[in-house]
């Protein structure tokens, strides 16, 4: 174990570190990336400046994605693009097992003697082979309260995808930004480049949210620092959940151990077997920014909906797709934490550790007079039994500590009189 960790650190040093510190003496303690929500697809988008000369590259944020991939078929122009040569350190870092040639004129995405990976559109569940490469990336540093100086990673590792992989992504997106548990996902690369802890936090919003790379503080207007997070272990699914993968590959996605669900503090009867990850990688609970709403296996979904309907005084009305339980707003009070409806608790490693979902994150307004329970039926045999989706994450600080393999969460910031759109993006640089 110790030798494998040492090998990983040496690879990071040779692949990322030397060129980074040769060009900048300022070492940030954390980085910040604005995220916006696309109204038509409900995807979360980030724009990162890349290449030489720098151009803004719009990417769909994929919390469990293995790495960044971009369309290299159209308009990829950069004097600093470097394909990853077969058997190089960067190929080893990416755990690439393929090596090949491209039988046309050299260009980004098409070079001889290069190693490859599998860019994955996790929205449409489509993957293809693609060239591994390195290029310049720039991003703003932060003190936790504002953006600061722009810093550069000269040899950021990415993958080249094909134009058809963009199908299903938000208009203008040029690829996906993977934040998953791999050596070449954004959190690991930024941590290696600037020698900070392998930790990041997301704070999504229906408008503009934020991703922090590195440690806190996390400060939102009017000067409210978010601390006192609740922690639960991050679990590893032993089988990859990607569209294409090698045998023996573990999942890059983030799983947690939900052991039960409460509605209005009352236990919901569930098949406990579904809550565990089995040897084939089925079951369990993961967190996803690709799924706009929380997805539940059919028996779990039916049990939660039945309990919620039983506990709410709201009048049920005709369902509005994709939701199955909708209600009239008449007689439903409005609170600082959203509509006054029964709370839903995800019980974690003990009865004392719960992720509480208030009305702001459980109810979706579909018309002026109709709100729906923001959970959808995932079918009878889904790969993952519970997928906590983007809507349920909004206005929560959710921290992923890869070094300690734990997840921290704040519950809704609305209770602290702020929200994720309140990060102050006025630069102090």
C-alpha positions as CSV (number, residue, x, y, z in Angstrom):
1,X,0.0,0.0,0.0
2,X,2.8,2.4,1.0
3,X,4.7,1.7,-2.2
4,X,1.7,2.3,-4.4
5,X,1.0,5.7,-2.6
6,X,4.7,6.7,-3.1
7,X,4.5,5.7,-6.8
8,X,1.4,7.9,-7.2
9,X,3.1,10.9,-5.5
10,X,6.2,10.5,-7.7
11,X,4.0,10.4,-10.8
12,X,2.2,13.6,-9.8
13,X,5.6,15.3,-9.2
14,X,7.0,14.4,-12.6
15,X,3.7,15.0,-14.5
16,X,2.4,18.2,-12.9
17,X,4.6,19.9,-10.4
18,X,7.9,21.0,-12.0
19,X,6.4,23.0,-14.8
20,X,3.9,24.6,-12.4
21,X,6.3,26.0,-9.9
22,X,8.9,27.0,-12.5
23,X,6.4,29.6,-13.9
24,X,4.8,31.0,-10.7
25,X,6.0,31.7,-7.2
26,X,2.6,32.5,-5.7
27,X,1.1,29.3,-4.3
28,X,-2.7,29.5,-3.6
29,X,-4.3,27.8,-0.7
30,X,-7.5,27.2,-2.6
31,X,-9.1,27.8,-6.1
32,X,-12.6,28.9,-7.0
33,X,-14.8,28.1,-10.1
34,X,-18.2,29.7,-10.8
35,X,-20.9,27.3,-11.8
36,X,-24.2,28.2,-13.5
37,X,-27.4,26.1,-14.0
38,X,-28.7,25.7,-17.6
39,X,-32.4,26.3,-17.5
40,X,-33.3,24.0,-20.4
41,X,-31.2,20.9,-19.5
42,X,-30.9,21.6,-15.7
43,X,-27.1,20.8,-16.1
44,X,-24.5,22.7,-14.1
45,X,-21.9,24.5,-16.2
46,X,-18.5,25.9,-15.5
47,X,-16.2,27.9,-17.8
48,X,-12.5,27.3,-17.5
49,X,-9.8,29.2,-19.5
50,X,-7.6,26.8,-21.4
51,X,-5.0,26.5,-24.2
52,X,-2.6,29.0,-25.7
53,X,-3.8,31.6,-26.4
54,X,-6.3,31.1,-23.6
55,X,-10.0,30.6,-24.6
56,X,-13.0,30.1,-22.4
57,X,-14.1,26.5,-22.5
58,X,-17.7,25.8,-21.3
59,X,-18.0,22.3,-19.6
60,X,-20.8,20.4,-18.0
61,X,-19.8,19.7,-14.3
62,X,-19.9,15.9,-13.7
63,X,-19.3,15.3,-10.0
64,X,-18.4,11.6,-10.5
65,X,-16.6,12.1,-13.9
66,X,-13.2,10.5,-14.3
67,X,-11.5,13.5,-15.9
68,X,-12.0,16.5,-18.2
69,X,-12.8,15.7,-21.8
70,X,-13.4,18.1,-24.6
71,X,-14.4,18.0,-28.3
72,X,-11.1,18.1,-30.2
73,X,-12.7,17.5,-33.6
74,X,-13.7,21.1,-34.1
75,X,-11.8,24.3,-33.4
76,X,-9.2,23.0,-31.0
77,X,-6.2,25.4,-31.6
78,X,-3.4,25.6,-29.1
79,X,0.4,26.0,-29.3
80,X,0.8,24.2,-26.0
81,X,-1.3,21.0,-26.7
82,X,0.9,18.0,-26.0
83,X,-0.4,14.4,-26.7
84,X,0.5,11.8,-24.1
85,X,3.1,9.5,-25.6
86,X,2.6,5.7,-25.0
87,X,4.2,4.4,-21.8
88,X,4.8,8.0,-20.5
89,X,4.3,9.0,-16.8
90,X,1.1,10.8,-17.7
91,X,-0.3,7.6,-19.2
92,X,0.6,5.7,-16.1
93,X,-1.1,8.4,-14.0
94,X,-4.3,8.1,-16.0
95,X,-4.1,4.2,-15.7
96,X,-4.3,4.1,-19.5
97,X,-3.9,0.6,-21.0
98,X,-4.3,1.5,-24.6
99,X,-1.7,2.7,-27.1
100,X,-2.3,3.6,-30.8
101,X,-1.7,5.6,-33.9
102,X,-3.9,8.0,-35.9
103,X,-3.8,7.6,-39.7
104,X,-4.3,11.2,-40.8
105,X,-2.6,14.5,-40.4
106,X,-1.5,15.2,-36.8
107,X,-3.9,17.5,-34.8
108,X,-5.3,17.6,-31.3
109,X,-7.0,14.3,-30.8
110,X,-5.2,12.6,-33.6
111,X,-1.5,11.7,-33.1
112,X,0.7,8.7,-33.4
113,X,2.2,6.8,-30.5
114,X,-0.3,8.1,-28.0
115,X,-2.2,6.5,-25.1
116,X,-5.9,6.7,-24.8
117,X,-8.8,6.7,-22.3
118,X,-12.6,6.6,-22.7
119,X,-14.3,10.0,-22.6
120,X,-17.8,9.4,-21.2
121,X,-20.9,11.5,-21.8
122,X,-22.6,10.5,-18.5
123,X,-25.9,12.3,-19.5
124,X,-26.5,10.0,-22.5
125,X,-24.4,7.1,-21.2
126,X,-22.2,7.2,-24.3
127,X,-18.4,6.6,-24.4
128,X,-15.8,6.4,-27.0
129,X,-12.0,6.1,-27.2
130,X,-10.0,9.4,-27.0
131,X,-6.5,10.7,-27.0
132,X,-4.9,11.6,-23.6
133,X,-3.1,15.0,-23.7
134,X,-1.9,18.0,-21.7
135,X,-2.5,21.7,-22.1
136,X,-2.6,25.0,-20.2
137,X,-5.4,25.7,-17.7
138,X,-5.9,28.9,-15.8
139,X,-8.2,29.4,-12.8
140,X,-8.7,32.0,-10.0
141,X,-7.4,31.5,-6.5
142,X,-9.5,32.4,-3.5
143,X,-9.2,33.2,0.2
144,X,-12.6,31.7,0.7
145,X,-14.4,35.1,0.5
146,X,-13.5,36.4,-3.0
147,X,-11.6,35.3,-6.1
148,X,-7.9,36.4,-6.1
149,X,-5.0,36.1,-8.5
150,X,-5.3,33.9,-11.6
151,X,-2.9,30.9,-11.5
152,X,-1.9,28.5,-14.2
153,X,-1.3,24.8,-14.6
154,X,0.8,24.4,-17.7
155,X,0.4,20.7,-18.1
156,X,-3.2,20.0,-17.2
157,X,-4.2,16.4,-18.2
158,X,-7.4,16.1,-20.3
159,X,-8.9,13.8,-22.9
160,X,-10.0,14.4,-26.4
161,X,-13.5,13.4,-27.3
162,X,-15.5,13.5,-30.5
163,X,-18.1,16.0,-31.6
164,X,-20.9,13.4,-31.4
165,X,-20.2,13.0,-27.6
166,X,-21.7,16.5,-27.1
167,X,-25.2,15.3,-27.9
168,X,-27.4,15.8,-24.9
169,X,-25.2,18.4,-23.3
170,X,-26.2,22.0,-22.7
171,X,-26.0,24.4,-25.7
172,X,-22.4,25.7,-26.0
173,X,-20.8,23.0,-23.9
174,X,-17.5,21.7,-25.3
175,X,-17.2,18.7,-23.0
176,X,-17.4,17.7,-19.4
177,X,-15.4,18.5,-16.2
178,X,-14.9,15.4,-14.1
179,X,-14.6,15.8,-10.3
180,X,-14.4,12.1,-9.5
181,X,-12.1,9.9,-7.5
182,X,-9.3,9.5,-10.0
183,X,-5.7,10.8,-10.3
184,X,-6.5,13.0,-13.3
185,X,-9.9,14.4,-12.2
186,X,-9.9,18.2,-11.5
187,X,-9.6,18.0,-7.7
188,X,-6.6,15.7,-7.7
189,X,-4.8,17.6,-10.4
190,X,-5.3,21.0,-8.8
191,X,-4.2,19.6,-5.4
192,X,-1.0,18.1,-7.0
193,X,-0.2,21.3,-8.9
194,X,-0.4,23.6,-5.8
195,X,0.4,21.2,-3.0
196,X,-2.9,21.5,-1.1
197,X,-5.1,18.9,0.4
198,X,-7.1,16.7,-1.9
199,X,-10.4,18.3,-0.9
200,X,-13.1,20.2,-2.7
201,X,-16.6,21.5,-2.1
202,X,-19.6,22.2,-4.3
203,X,-22.3,24.8,-3.5
204,X,-24.8,24.6,-6.3
205,X,-27.6,27.1,-7.1
206,X,-30.6,27.5,-9.4
207,X,-28.6,30.6,-10.6
208,X,-24.8,30.9,-10.0
209,X,-23.1,28.6,-7.6
210,X,-19.5,27.8,-6.9
211,X,-16.9,25.0,-6.6
212,X,-14.0,25.4,-4.2
213,X,-10.8,23.3,-4.8
214,X,-8.7,23.0,-1.6
215,X,-9.8,23.7,2.0
216,X,-12.1,26.4,3.3
217,X,-13.1,28.8,4.6
218,X,-16.3,29.0,2.6
219,X,-17.7,32.5,3.1
220,X,-21.0,33.8,1.6
221,X,-22.6,37.3,1.7
222,X,-23.2,38.9,4.1
223,X,-20.0,37.6,5.5
224,X,-21.3,34.2,6.7
225,X,-18.7,31.5,7.1
226,X,-20.0,28.0,6.7
227,X,-18.6,25.7,9.3
228,X,-19.8,22.9,11.6
229,X,-20.3,20.5,8.7
230,X,-21.7,17.0,9.4
231,X,-19.5,14.2,8.2
232,X,-20.1,10.7,6.8
233,X,-17.6,8.2,5.3
234,X,-17.2,8.1,1.5
235,X,-17.6,4.5,0.3
236,X,-15.9,2.9,-2.7
237,X,-18.0,1.0,-5.2
238,X,-15.7,-1.9,-6.2
239,X,-17.0,-2.0,-9.8
240,X,-16.8,1.0,-12.2
241,X,-20.1,2.8,-13.0
242,X,-18.7,4.3,-16.2
243,X,-20.1,3.6,-19.6
244,X,-16.8,1.9,-20.6
245,X,-14.2,0.5,-18.3
246,X,-11.5,-2.1,-17.8
247,X,-12.1,-5.2,-15.7
248,X,-11.2,-4.6,-12.0
249,X,-11.7,-0.9,-12.3
250,X,-13.4,0.8,-9.3
251,X,-16.1,3.5,-9.6
252,X,-14.9,7.1,-9.7
253,X,-18.3,8.2,-8.3
254,X,-19.0,9.3,-4.7
255,X,-21.0,6.8,-2.7
256,X,-22.3,7.2,0.9
257,X,-23.9,4.8,3.3
258,X,-27.6,5.7,3.6
259,X,-29.1,3.2,6.1
260,X,-32.6,4.5,6.2
261,X,-35.1,7.2,5.3
262,X,-37.4,9.2,7.6
263,X,-40.4,11.2,6.6
264,X,-41.7,13.6,9.4
265,X,-39.3,11.7,11.7
266,X,-41.0,8.4,11.0
267,X,-39.1,5.5,9.5
268,X,-40.0,4.5,5.9
269,X,-40.0,0.6,5.4
270,X,-37.2,-0.2,3.0
271,X,-35.5,-3.3,1.6
272,X,-32.2,-3.0,3.4
273,X,-30.4,-5.1,0.8
274,X,-30.9,-2.3,-1.8
275,X,-29.1,0.1,0.5
276,X,-25.8,-1.8,0.3
277,X,-23.4,-2.1,-2.6
278,X,-23.1,-5.7,-3.6
279,X,-20.0,-7.4,-5.2
280,X,-21.3,-6.7,-8.7
281,X,-21.4,-3.0,-7.9
282,X,-25.2,-2.7,-7.7
283,X,-27.1,-0.9,-5.0
284,X,-26.1,1.8,-2.5
285,X,-26.3,5.6,-2.7
286,X,-24.3,8.0,-4.8
287,X,-24.3,11.7,-5.3
288,X,-24.6,13.1,-8.9
289,X,-24.7,16.5,-10.6
290,X,-25.7,14.8,-13.9
291,X,-29.1,13.7,-12.5
292,X,-31.2,16.9,-12.0
293,X,-33.4,15.2,-9.3
294,X,-32.9,12.4,-6.8
295,X,-33.7,9.0,-8.4
296,X,-35.0,6.1,-6.2
297,X,-35.4,2.4,-7.0
298,X,-39.1,1.7,-7.5
299,X,-39.8,0.1,-4.1
300,X,-37.9,2.8,-2.3
301,X,-39.7,5.5,-4.4
302,X,-43.2,4.1,-3.7
303,X,-42.5,3.8,0.0
304,X,-41.2,7.4,0.3
305,X,-44.1,8.8,-1.8
306,X,-46.6,6.9,0.3
307,X,-45.1,8.1,3.5
308,X,-44.9,11.7,2.3
309,X,-48.5,11.7,1.0
310,X,-49.6,10.3,4.4
311,X,-47.8,12.9,6.4
312,X,-48.6,16.0,4.4
313,X,-51.9,18.0,4.6
314,X,-51.5,19.3,1.1
315,X,-54.1,18.2,-1.5
316,X,-52.7,15.8,-4.1
317,X,-53.3,16.7,-7.7
318,X,-52.5,15.1,-11.1
319,X,-48.8,14.2,-11.6
320,X,-46.6,16.3,-13.8
321,X,-43.7,14.4,-15.5
322,X,-41.1,13.5,-14.5
323,X,-42.6,13.6,-11.0
324,X,-45.2,11.1,-9.6
325,X,-46.5,13.1,-6.6
326,X,-47.8,16.6,-7.0
327,X,-49.8,18.9,-4.8
328,X,-51.8,22.0,-4.8
329,X,-50.1,25.0,-3.2
330,X,-53.4,26.1,-1.6
331,X,-53.0,25.8,2.1
332,X,-49.2,25.1,2.0
333,X,-47.4,27.6,4.0
334,X,-44.1,29.3,2.9
335,X,-41.1,29.4,5.2
336,X,-37.5,30.5,5.0
337,X,-36.6,26.8,4.3
338,X,-39.2,26.5,1.5
339,X,-42.7,25.1,1.4
340,X,-44.0,23.9,4.8
341,X,-44.0,20.2,4.1
342,X,-42.8,17.1,6.0
343,X,-39.0,16.9,6.3
344,X,-37.2,14.0,4.6
345,X,-34.1,12.6,6.4
346,X,-31.5,10.4,4.9
347,X,-30.1,8.4,7.9
348,X,-26.4,7.7,7.6
349,X,-24.0,5.8,9.8
350,X,-26.1,6.2,12.9
351,X,-29.5,7.6,13.9
352,X,-27.7,10.8,15.0
353,X,-26.2,11.5,11.6
354,X,-28.9,12.6,9.1
355,X,-29.0,14.6,5.9
356,X,-32.2,16.6,6.4
357,X,-34.1,17.7,3.2
358,X,-36.4,20.7,3.8
359,X,-39.1,21.9,1.4
360,X,-36.7,24.1,-0.6
361,X,-34.9,21.0,-1.7
362,X,-37.8,18.5,-1.8
363,X,-40.5,20.5,-3.6
364,X,-40.3,21.7,-7.2
365,X,-42.6,24.4,-8.4
366,X,-44.1,23.3,-11.8
367,X,-46.9,25.9,-12.0
368,X,-48.0,28.8,-9.8
369,X,-50.5,26.6,-8.0
370,X,-48.7,23.2,-8.2
371,X,-45.6,21.8,-6.5
372,X,-44.2,18.3,-6.9
373,X,-42.1,16.1,-4.7
374,X,-38.7,16.4,-6.5
375,X,-37.9,12.6,-6.6
376,X,-38.2,10.3,-9.6
377,X,-38.8,6.6,-10.1
378,X,-35.6,4.9,-11.2
379,X,-37.1,1.5,-12.1
380,X,-37.0,-1.9,-10.6
381,X,-33.4,-2.8,-11.2
382,X,-31.2,0.3,-11.4
383,X,-27.5,0.2,-11.1
384,X,-27.6,2.4,-8.0
385,X,-30.6,2.3,-5.6
386,X,-30.5,6.0,-4.6
387,X,-28.9,8.8,-6.6
388,X,-29.0,12.1,-4.8
389,X,-29.5,14.6,-7.6
390,X,-28.5,18.2,-8.2
391,X,-31.8,19.8,-7.0
392,X,-31.3,18.2,-3.6
393,X,-27.8,19.6,-3.4
394,X,-28.6,23.2,-4.2
395,X,-27.9,25.8,-1.5
396,X,-26.0,23.2,0.5
397,X,-22.2,23.2,1.0
398,X,-21.1,19.6,0.2
399,X,-17.4,18.9,0.9
400,X,-15.5,16.0,-0.5
401,X,-12.4,15.2,1.5
402,X,-10.5,12.6,-0.7
403,X,-7.6,12.4,1.7
404,X,-9.8,11.4,4.6
405,X,-12.4,9.6,2.5
406,X,-15.3,11.5,4.0
407,X,-18.1,13.7,2.9
408,X,-19.2,16.9,4.9
409,X,-22.5,18.6,4.4
410,X,-24.1,21.7,5.8
411,X,-27.8,21.1,5.3
412,X,-29.5,24.1,3.7
413,X,-27.8,27.5,3.8
414,X,-31.2,29.1,3.8
415,X,-31.4,28.4,7.5
416,X,-28.2,30.5,7.9
417,X,-29.7,33.4,6.0
418,X,-27.6,33.0,2.9
419,X,-27.4,30.7,-0.2
420,X,-25.0,29.4,-2.7
421,X,-25.6,32.3,-5.1
422,X,-24.2,34.6,-2.5
423,X,-20.5,34.0,-3.0
424,X,-18.9,37.3,-3.7
425,X,-17.3,37.0,-7.2
426,X,-15.7,40.5,-7.0
427,X,-12.0,39.8,-7.5
428,X,-9.4,41.1,-5.0
429,X,-6.6,40.6,-7.5
